[in-house]
């Protein structure tokens, strides 16, 4: 069992913030585990009509983390941050692996972004507000809940893709 999964099982009576952080870290670890151990070609392999890949899901969630915690919560302008491969003409650019993307690179980028996200969130209270261009004011509590939902949803997608690729299933794979 990963450290994140073990931590989540110990938070059943923890406070709100610790519980939210543990759930998010658990699903981050589960998602990460779906990409670990895949070959470069399998990370790019799609087994569904949408073209979704395990590598693409990890890449996408790296940018989701940056958007919600650095841009929305901390208010850092997009032009001061690394630029997402998504554009107004290609909204799904962050879901596709570029030719230069590698499994190790995607994992390192995701890990680094998750650490930046943790550091950013630690400076705020759950009731602190960020401004989203479409949703308006959102609290850190809401951002955590949204990130848990989105990460868990995509971890489920990655679980199905991984099972179709090599038969691996479970929380640690």
Protein Blocks (a to p, Z undefined) as FASTA:
>chain_A
ZZklmmmmmmmmccfklmmmmmmmmmmmmmmmmmgopafklmmpccbfnlpafklmmmmm
mmmmmmmmmmmmnopafklpccdfbdfklmmlmmpccfklcfklmmmmmmmmmmmmmmmm
mmpcfkbccddfklopadfklmmmmmmmmmmmmmmmmmmmmmmmnopacjkZZ
